[in-house]
Amino acid sequence: MLRNFEAFNTNSHPSASDETYSVILNSNLSTGTPTDAQFNFDWSVLPDRNYLVHYSFNSSNMSITSGKVCLISSDIFSHTNTYVAGAQTGRTSAQSSNILGVAYPYIYGATSALHADDSTAPPTYINTRPTANQFSVHIKTADATPVGYPNLAEWVLVLHFTPVDKTARILL
């Protein structure tokens, strides 16, 4: 049964019951290099609870040396539900990973830029806010042995924290 527009807007929505938080990471405001950037942030501004973390990522244009997908990883989260499968036989346990996700190259003539958003990047579940006020973000190739993404220009990574009620399995 369809509800009319007025009734829809008067009902509470799952995402309206708690605040969400966005943290913007700009490689120009970090120490290190664009492929290995270090940041400082006081995570105590976020309540200590469960979150789904969405991200978006955009780099500036750079010369094309590779049309490779890149892996975005960080030591920002101590416990996530992200795992990596591999060709290693006899592995008896899942290998956890600090990979946030991937960004895809978009080619514009002789240049390209890396991009990711909610349509290409599933959220990561974390069971508590981050606690390491000093952390790194790494942008690597998706090769079997990842290396720093070649000719990477400056970038912006936006982390969006949405509170989650783990027991009810609903967004707050």
C-alpha positions as CSV (number, residue, x, y, z in Angstrom):
1,M,0.0,0.0,0.0
2,L,1.4,3.4,-1.0
3,R,1.3,6.2,1.5
4,N,0.6,9.8,0.5
5,F,3.4,12.3,0.5
6,E,2.1,14.2,3.6
7,A,1.9,11.0,5.7
8,F,5.4,9.9,4.5
9,N,7.0,13.1,5.7
10,T,5.3,13.0,9.1
11,N,6.6,9.5,10.0
12,S,10.0,9.3,11.6
13,H,12.8,8.0,9.4
14,P,15.5,5.7,10.6
15,S,18.3,8.1,9.7
16,A,16.6,11.1,11.4
17,S,17.0,9.9,15.0
18,D,20.7,10.5,15.4
19,E,23.3,12.9,14.0
20,T,25.7,11.8,11.3
21,Y,29.2,13.0,11.1
22,S,31.5,13.7,8.2
23,V,35.3,14.0,8.4
24,I,37.1,15.5,5.4
25,L,40.7,14.3,4.8
26,N,42.6,16.5,2.3
27,S,46.0,15.2,1.2
28,N,47.2,18.9,1.0
29,L,46.6,19.1,4.8
30,S,48.5,16.0,5.7
31,T,52.2,15.1,6.2
32,G,53.8,12.5,4.0
33,T,53.0,12.0,0.3
34,P,49.7,11.6,-1.5
35,T,50.2,7.8,-1.6
36,D,51.0,7.7,2.2
37,A,49.4,10.6,4.0
38,Q,49.4,11.0,7.8
39,F,46.6,12.9,9.6
40,N,45.8,14.0,13.1
41,F,42.1,14.2,14.3
42,D,40.5,14.2,17.7
43,W,37.9,11.4,17.4
44,S,36.3,12.3,20.7
45,V,33.9,14.6,18.9
46,L,32.0,11.5,17.7
47,P,30.0,9.6,20.3
48,D,31.4,6.1,21.0
49,R,29.0,3.8,19.3
50,N,28.5,1.5,16.2
51,Y,28.7,3.2,12.8
52,L,28.4,2.5,9.1
53,V,31.2,4.4,7.4
54,H,30.6,5.6,3.9
55,Y,33.2,7.3,1.9
56,S,33.7,9.3,-1.2
57,F,37.1,9.9,-2.9
58,N,38.3,12.3,-5.6
59,S,41.7,13.1,-6.9
60,S,42.8,16.0,-9.0
61,N,43.6,15.3,-12.6
62,M,47.0,13.6,-13.2
63,S,48.9,12.4,-16.2
64,I,47.9,8.9,-17.4
65,T,50.5,6.4,-16.5
66,S,48.1,3.7,-15.5
67,G,44.4,3.0,-15.8
68,K,44.6,0.9,-12.7
69,V,42.0,0.7,-10.0
70,C,43.5,1.8,-6.6
71,L,43.0,0.5,-3.1
72,I,42.3,2.9,-0.3
73,S,43.4,1.7,3.1
74,S,43.9,3.2,6.5
75,D,44.9,2.2,10.0
76,I,42.0,4.5,11.2
77,F,39.8,1.5,12.2
78,S,41.0,-1.1,14.6
79,H,38.1,-3.5,13.9
80,T,36.1,-3.8,10.7
81,N,34.2,-6.5,9.0
82,T,36.4,-6.3,5.9
83,Y,38.2,-9.4,4.6
84,V,40.4,-10.3,1.7
85,A,40.2,-13.5,-0.2
86,G,43.4,-14.9,-1.9
87,A,44.9,-17.7,-3.8
88,Q,46.7,-19.1,-0.8
89,T,45.7,-22.7,-0.3
90,G,45.4,-24.2,3.1
91,R,44.3,-20.9,4.7
92,T,42.3,-21.8,7.7
93,S,41.0,-18.4,8.7
94,A,39.7,-15.3,7.0
95,Q,42.3,-12.5,6.5
96,S,41.0,-9.2,7.9
97,S,41.9,-6.1,6.0
98,N,42.2,-2.3,6.6
99,I,41.1,-1.6,3.0
100,L,38.3,1.0,3.0
101,G,37.6,0.3,-0.7
102,V,38.6,1.1,-4.2
103,A,38.6,4.1,-6.5
104,Y,38.3,3.9,-10.2
105,P,40.3,5.9,-12.8
106,Y,38.2,8.2,-15.1
107,I,40.1,9.2,-18.2
108,Y,39.8,12.6,-19.7
109,G,41.9,12.9,-22.8
110,A,45.5,12.8,-21.7
111,T,44.7,13.0,-18.0
112,S,42.8,10.9,-15.5
113,A,41.3,11.2,-12.0
114,L,40.4,8.7,-9.4
115,H,36.8,8.6,-8.1
116,A,34.6,6.6,-5.7
117,D,31.3,7.3,-4.1
118,D,28.3,5.4,-2.5
119,S,27.4,3.9,-5.9
120,T,30.9,2.2,-6.1
121,A,31.9,1.8,-2.5
122,P,29.9,-0.2,0.1
123,P,30.0,1.1,3.7
124,T,32.2,-0.4,6.3
125,Y,30.7,-1.4,9.7
126,I,32.7,-0.4,12.8
127,N,31.7,-1.3,16.4
128,T,33.2,1.8,18.0
129,R,34.5,5.2,16.9
130,P,38.1,5.4,15.9
131,T,40.5,6.1,18.8
132,A,43.9,6.6,17.1
133,N,44.2,10.4,16.8
134,Q,47.2,9.9,14.5
135,F,46.5,7.7,11.5
136,S,47.6,7.1,7.9
137,V,45.7,6.8,4.6
138,H,47.4,4.8,1.8
139,I,46.5,4.9,-1.9
140,K,48.0,1.9,-3.6
141,T,47.6,0.0,-6.9
142,A,45.5,-3.2,-6.8
143,D,48.4,-5.3,-8.0
144,A,49.3,-8.6,-6.3
145,T,52.1,-6.6,-4.6
146,P,50.5,-3.1,-4.1
147,V,52.7,0.0,-4.6
148,G,52.0,3.7,-4.3
149,Y,49.6,4.8,-7.1
150,P,51.8,6.3,-9.8
151,N,51.7,10.1,-10.3
152,L,49.0,10.5,-7.8
153,A,47.8,14.1,-7.5
154,E,46.2,15.6,-4.4
155,W,43.0,14.1,-3.2
156,V,40.1,14.5,-0.8
157,L,38.5,11.6,1.1
158,V,35.3,12.2,2.9
159,L,34.3,9.7,5.6
160,H,30.7,9.8,6.6
161,F,29.7,8.2,9.9
162,T,26.1,7.0,10.2
163,P,25.1,5.6,13.7
164,V,23.8,2.0,13.7
165,D,21.9,0.1,16.3
166,K,23.6,-3.3,16.1
167,T,21.0,-5.2,18.1
168,A,18.1,-4.0,16.0
169,R,20.1,-4.0,12.8
170,I,18.7,-0.6,11.8
171,L,20.2,2.7,10.9
172,L,19.6,5.4,13.5
